[in-house]
Amino acid sequence: MDDVPNSEHFALTPIGHVISDYPDKFGIPRQPGLALAAHARLVLTPPYNDPLAVRGLEDFSHLWLSFIFHQSPERWSPLVRPPRLGGNKKVGVFASRSTHRPNRLGLSLVRLTGINTHQGVELTLEGCDLVSGTPVVDIKPYLPWAEAYPDAQAGFAPAMPAQSKVVFQPSALKVIAKRQDGATLQALIEQVLAQDPRPAYQQGIPTERLYGMRLRDVDIKFRPRQNGEATTLEVVAIEPYGSA
Ligand code: SAH
């Protein structure tokens, strides 16, 4: 019975890979809708890069991507500490969107802005929360009439997290002004830092220490500034990646 597939173990083959604005995991927002200025391409791999396989997809504005958290370890535990709970309360792994889970499968809803079939198939995407290089195992069109329940109950994450204020030093704004992609880069930095990417346990501690994160081809240096209860994150430098 060679033609009966094994129904206990399933081998997944990526249909393509994402090239995104996020060279590293650090700083990536925790859901795709939190930084819509994040651009990405999904490059399909042969034999899945047949233009026939995406026929009709151009008429959908949003897609579900199933992917593998390939930068997460295979080990997992039944309890996880969601950053949303400050990193000190535990919930079940299946009650979370943790990246450390059995099978390491991820699911992201993204906006489809274009399909290029000149050479293979490449999809252009917006609002993607995936690190560059992430293997994608499936694409499905999003059906708002069946899949959107704005009044649904959302446990420990009932609403969009509070956003931090983001300001730029004049020298950082100068760097942005010189770039062709300046407008989208600035929006991306604002949206990413508004999520306060610092580890949860550091967020309550007053500090002016300098943090760094990579976006597109640049290193962003930022520091927290306390203004009463709230924290403002200040962008102090934007440098080409790799410069000392
Ligand atoms: N929307 C997805 C992802 C949520 S977790 C889902 O719900 O399944 C989002 C985090 O995944 C990001 O903050 C980022 O740090 C991490 N991440 C993105 N791509 C990853 C990858 N390929 N491997 C491991 N972690 C990844």
Residues whose N, C-alpha, C, O or C-beta is under 5 A from the ligand:
A	BS01	SAH	K25 I28 P29 R30 Q31 P32 I68 F69 H70 Q71 S72 R97 T99 L105 G106 L107 S108 D129 L130 V131 T134
